[in-house]
Amino acid sequence: MVDVAATQQQERVEWNIRMNTVLYCSANGVVYETRAYTNADIDQLVQSQGLQCLTSTDRQFDFWFSPSTRRCQRRTNTIATELLLATTGFTAKTVPLLHGCVVVATHDADGDLDGLSWQQLDLLAHKVRSLTKRDVRLLSRRLAREKRRQNSNSPRNHPVGQSAATPPSTTHSVPVK
């Protein structure tokens, strides 16, 4: 015989699992609204090890990222960096440049993952639009310098077996008599 009380209890537990709305900022500049249940889901979205988090000044927004992304994901995430700049006390000169995929979420009073409300989504949009032209210009310059640095260090710009740190070997030709 099936225990009805146990079945109902199990169903109630399943009902209490909350889907949390988070923003997924891809490295190519597209932002998606998606769902995450736990920090493990965020780790899977970011697709890396060593998940880290920065929190906005008002402790309302959490920026989840990985400091060690794969080479193909080393592209600077412009929109996530702008959101971090807009919601923290960092300046355009000091804001950390976020790389790869970044997830923006929030947390509850216990510090557990919580979903972004529509008011918080509107607030994020308002804050990023309120960046000054000067901040945008300074950040754009930093991003351009970072891109040039990454391009100069990329393996495709160097002969096989050589990196940017090792200069190409010099060969001397000896004239044949």
C-alpha positions in Angstrom: 0.0 0.0 0.0 1.3 3.5 -0.9 1.9 5.9 1.9 -0.2 8.9 0.9 1.3 11.2 3.5 4.8 10.5 2.4 3.9 11.1 -1.2 2.2 14.4 -0.4 5.3 15.5 1.7 7.6 14.7 -1.2 5.4 16.7 -3.6 5.5 19.7 -1.2 9.3 19.6 -1.1 9.3 19.7 -4.9 7.0 22.6 -4.9 9.3 24.5 -2.6 12.2 24.3 -5.1 12.4 27.8 -6.4 13.5 28.8 -9.8 15.6 31.9 -9.6 15.7 34.4 -12.5 19.3 35.4 -13.2 21.0 37.3 -16.0 23.5 35.4 -18.1 26.0 37.8 -19.7 27.7 36.0 -22.6 31.2 37.0 -23.6 30.0 38.2 -27.0 27.7 40.9 -25.5 24.3 39.2 -25.5 22.4 39.1 -22.2 19.9 36.3 -21.5 17.4 35.9 -18.7 17.6 32.4 -17.5 16.9 30.2 -14.4 19.2 28.8 -11.7 18.3 26.8 -8.7 21.7 26.7 -6.9 25.3 27.9 -7.0 26.1 24.6 -8.9 23.7 25.8 -11.7 25.7 29.1 -11.9 28.9 27.1 -12.0 27.5 25.2 -14.9 26.4 28.4 -16.7 29.9 29.9 -16.3 31.4 26.5 -17.3 34.5 26.6 -15.2 36.2 25.8 -11.9 36.8 28.2 -9.1 33.6 30.2 -9.1 33.9 33.6 -7.5 31.5 36.4 -6.7 31.6 40.2 -6.4 28.7 42.0 -4.8 27.4 45.5 -5.6 27.8 48.3 -3.2 24.2 48.1 -2.0 24.6 44.3 -1.6 21.7 43.8 -4.0 23.5 42.2 -7.0 26.0 39.4 -7.2 28.3 39.0 -10.1 29.4 35.3 -10.5 32.4 34.6 -12.7 35.5 32.5 -13.0 38.9 34.1 -12.8 40.5 31.3 -14.9 38.5 30.9 -18.1 39.5 28.9 -21.1 41.6 30.6 -23.8 38.6 30.8 -26.1 36.6 32.5 -23.3 39.2 35.1 -22.4 37.3 37.8 -24.3 36.5 40.7 -22.0 32.8 40.8 -21.1 32.0 44.4 -21.8 28.3 44.4 -20.6 29.1 42.6 -17.4 32.0 45.0 -16.7 29.7 48.0 -17.3 27.1 46.6 -15.0 29.7 46.0 -12.3 30.9 49.6 -12.8 27.4 51.0 -12.5 26.5 49.1 -9.3 29.7 49.4 -7.3 32.0 52.1 -6.0 34.7 51.2 -8.6 35.7 53.9 -11.1 36.2 53.3 -14.8 40.0 53.1 -14.1 39.7 50.6 -11.2 36.7 48.3 -12.1 37.9 44.7 -12.6 37.6 43.7 -16.3 35.4 40.6 -16.2 36.2 37.9 -18.8 34.1 35.1 -20.3 30.6 34.4 -19.2 29.2 36.2 -16.1 26.0 35.5 -14.2 24.2 38.3 -12.3 21.9 37.2 -9.5 21.0 38.2 -6.0 20.8 36.6 -2.6 18.3 36.3 0.3 18.9 37.3 3.9 20.6 34.0 4.6 23.0 34.5 1.7 21.5 31.8 -0.5 20.9 32.3 -4.2 17.8 34.3 -5.0 16.2 35.4 -8.2 16.2 38.9 -9.6 12.8 40.7 -9.4 11.5 42.7 -12.3 12.2 45.8 -10.2 15.9 44.8 -9.9 16.1 44.1 -13.6 14.8 47.6 -14.3 17.2 49.0 -11.8 20.1 47.3 -13.5 19.0 48.7 -16.9 18.7 52.2 -15.3 22.1 52.1 -13.6 23.9 51.0 -16.8 22.3 53.8 -18.8 23.3 56.3 -16.1 27.0 55.8 -16.7 28.7 59.1 -17.6 30.2 59.6 -21.1 33.5 60.0 -19.4 33.2 56.6 -17.6 32.2 54.9 -20.9 35.1 56.6 -22.7 37.7 55.6 -20.0 36.4 52.0 -19.9 36.4 51.7 -23.7 40.0 52.7 -23.7 40.9 50.1 -21.1 38.9 47.5 -23.0 40.7 48.4 -26.3 44.1 48.2 -24.5 43.2 44.8 -23.1 42.1 43.5 -26.5 45.4 44.7 -28.0 47.3 43.0 -25.3 45.4 39.7 -25.7 45.8 39.8 -29.5 49.6 40.4 -29.1 49.8 37.4 -26.8 47.6 35.1 -28.8 49.4 32.0 -30.2 48.1 32.6 -33.7 50.2 35.8 -33.9 53.4 33.8 -33.2 55.1 31.0 -35.1 54.4 27.5 -33.9 56.3 26.7 -30.7 56.9 30.3 -29.8 55.0 32.5 -27.4 55.0 36.3 -27.1 57.5 36.0 -24.2 60.1 34.2 -26.3 61.5 36.2 -29.3 62.0 34.3 -32.5 65.5 32.8 -32.9 67.8 34.7 -35.2 69.4 32.8 -38.0 72.4 34.0 -39.9 72.9 33.1 -43.5 76.4 32.3 -44.6 77.1 33.1 -48.2 78.1 30.1 -50.3 81.3 30.6 -52.3 
